[in-house]
């Protein structure tokens, strides 16, 4: 009887160990981004990831003004849309990834450069309106496994996000 009990206990520990490894991958998984373009024009969404300890609102972006001048603007100045176009990060060392989404298209991707504790910034530009900046979204989440969604529409942009995974109740 003792060897059978020992075998059952060892098998149980192996199963729990496997679940722990799988859960560990979910805990630190980067955000999953879904972009749904319901607008009449293509849009470009650029995701930037920065450390939470950095002064996020003071990040510098190169922008083009309505007068055609190229200058720097902080993220704080980009919070409201419409004043700039052709927005690109000016600060060194800020990871980014870009996605162009055509009208009627849905794209789901992973924000690869993200690590736990990072802030994710989304800058949305309307490519059918001379790369006009139409939306900025800032997502900071200390919970596990994030899901971000952006809905691009002709009359504006909306979205939602989820911070906690379905395993949140199991893990400390």
N, C-alpha and C positions, 0 to 999 in steps of 0.2 A: 504494500500500500504506500509506503513512504516514497519509493521511486516514482510512482504515478503522480503523487501530490507534487513532488519536486518538478517533474516534467510539466505539469499544468502551470505551476507558478513561473517556471522559466519561459514557457510559451506566452503567458500573460504579460510578463515583463518585456519580451521582445515586441509584442504587439503594441504595448504602450510606448515603447521606445520609438517604434516606427511612426506612431501618431504624433509624438513629440517633435520628431524631425520634420514631418509634413507641416505641422502647425507653425514651427519656426520659420519655414519658408513663407507662409502666409502672413505672419506678423510683420515682417520687414519688407513685404512685397511693395514695389512702387505703385503709385496711383494708376488706375486704369481710367483713361480718358475716352469718352464717347462724344463725338461731334456730329450733330445732325444739322445739315444745311437745308432749311426750308425757304431760304431767300431765293431771289431770282438771279443772283450773281455769285460767282465763285468767291470764297473767302479764304484767307490765310490765318491760321491760328499758330502762334508761336508760344511754346511752353518754356519758361525759364525756371530754374531751380536754384535757390540760394539758401545759405545757412540761416537759421532762425536768429542767430546772434548778430548777423549783419543788420545795418540800418536799411531795411528793405525799401522804405519810401524814398530814400535818397539815392537809389540806383540811377545811373545816367543812361539815357537813350539818345541816339542820334535821330532827329526827326526833320521832316521838311514842313515848313509853314505854308499857309495859303499863298504867301508872297513868293514862294519858291526858294526861300532861304533855308540853308541847312544849319541846324543849331542843336544844342543839347537841351534836354528836358528831363526832369526827375520823374520817377514813377508816380509821385504825388501829383505832378502836372498831367500825367496820362490817365489819371483816374476818370476824368470826364472826357467823353469822346468828341470827335468832330473837328478839333483845332489842328490836328497834325495828320501827316501821312508818311508812308515809307519809314516805319519805326523799326530801329534795330538797336540792340544793346551796345553801349559804348564802353562799359566797364569790362576790364579783362577778367578772364577766369570764370565767367558765369555760363554754365552749360545751358544749351538751348536745343530745341528740336522744333522743326516747322512742318505743318501739314496744310496742304491746299485741299479744300473740300468744294467740290462742284455742286451746283444746285441739285437738290433732290438726293444727294449722296449722304451716307452715314459712314463715319470712320471710327473704329475703336482701336486704340493703341495703348501702349504702356509708356509712362513718362520715365524713360530709362535712367536719366542722370540723377533721379531722386534718391536720397538716402534718408533714413529716419531723422526727423527733426527739421528737414528742409521745408521752406515755403515754396509753393508753386505759384507762378504768375503766368496768366494767359493774356496775351495781347492779340486782339482780333482786328484784322484789316479787311476791308471790302475791296477786292481786286477789280471789281466792275466799276468802282468809283475812284480810280486813280490811287489805289492802295490807301484809301482813307481809313484812319483809325476809328473803329466803331465801338470798341468795348475793351475793358481791362477787368480781369478777375483775379483776385488774390485769395489763395487757399492755404490756410495753415491748419494743420490737424495733428494732434499728438496721439490720436487713436491709431489702431491697426487698420491695415488694408483699406485704402481710400478708393472711392469711385467718384469721378468727376464727370459731369455732363454739361455740354454747351449746346444750346439750341439757337441757331442763327436764323433770324427771320428778317424780312424786308423792312419791318417797322421797329426793329430792335433785336437785342440778344438777351436770352435768359439762360437759366441753367439751375443745376442743383448739385449737391454733393453729399456723399455718405462717408463718414469717418470710420466707423467701427465695422469690423467684420462679423460674420455670423458666429465666429469662435470667441468673441469678446467675453461672453459670460463664463467661458471655461478657463480663461487665462488671467493671471494677476495683472 
